[in-house]
Amino acid sequence: MDVRNCKKCGRIFNFIGGQPICAQCKSELEDKFAEVKTYIRRNPHANISQVAEECETDIRQIRQWVREERLLFSADSAMGIECEKCGKTIRTGRFCDECKRDTTNELSSAYHKPNSEPIDSVKKNDSKSRMRFMDKDHRR
């Protein structure tokens, strides 16, 4: 059992995983997320500062929701966050499409499938690899 103090309110709680906050603070955070999401739907051209001010939310929390891909900026919005790899402005997530593609290619090239031996090259006349059958007469 992993018992910790909540980062927001200081109460003791049983930590399972994720953010180190208690269940009540998680619930309040989800309520705040719903409020921010509704505000963004009604005001798609609002920037982060306006959203934070109107919804009384920390800018860092809004950025975290964007990084987690729970929120995204509209396509025609000038607002965005920076790609963690190249710094390009993106609408949601942690990386731009180009960096995602590069990372995927790097990981794919790092993984090599072992060369399997073709079935035809297996020795067919090897007496050790043959299947053996017992006569029915010998089992009695």
Secondary structure as GFF3:
##gff-version 3
##sequence-region A 1 140
A	DSSP	beta_strand	3	5	.	.	.	ID=ss1
A	DSSP	beta_strand	12	14	.	.	.	ID=ss2
A	DSSP	alpha_helix	23	42	.	.	.	ID=ss3
A	DSSP	alpha_helix	48	55	.	.	.	ID=ss4
A	DSSP	alpha_helix	59	67	.	.	.	ID=ss5
A	DSSP	beta_strand	81	82	.	.	.	ID=ss6
A	DSSP	beta_strand	89	90	.	.	.	ID=ss7
A	DSSP	alpha_helix	97	110	.	.	.	ID=ss8
A	DSSP	three_ten_helix	119	121	.	.	.	ID=ss9
A	DSSP	three_ten_helix	127	129	.	.	.	ID=ss10
A	DSSP	three_ten_helix	137	139	.	.	.	ID=ss11
###
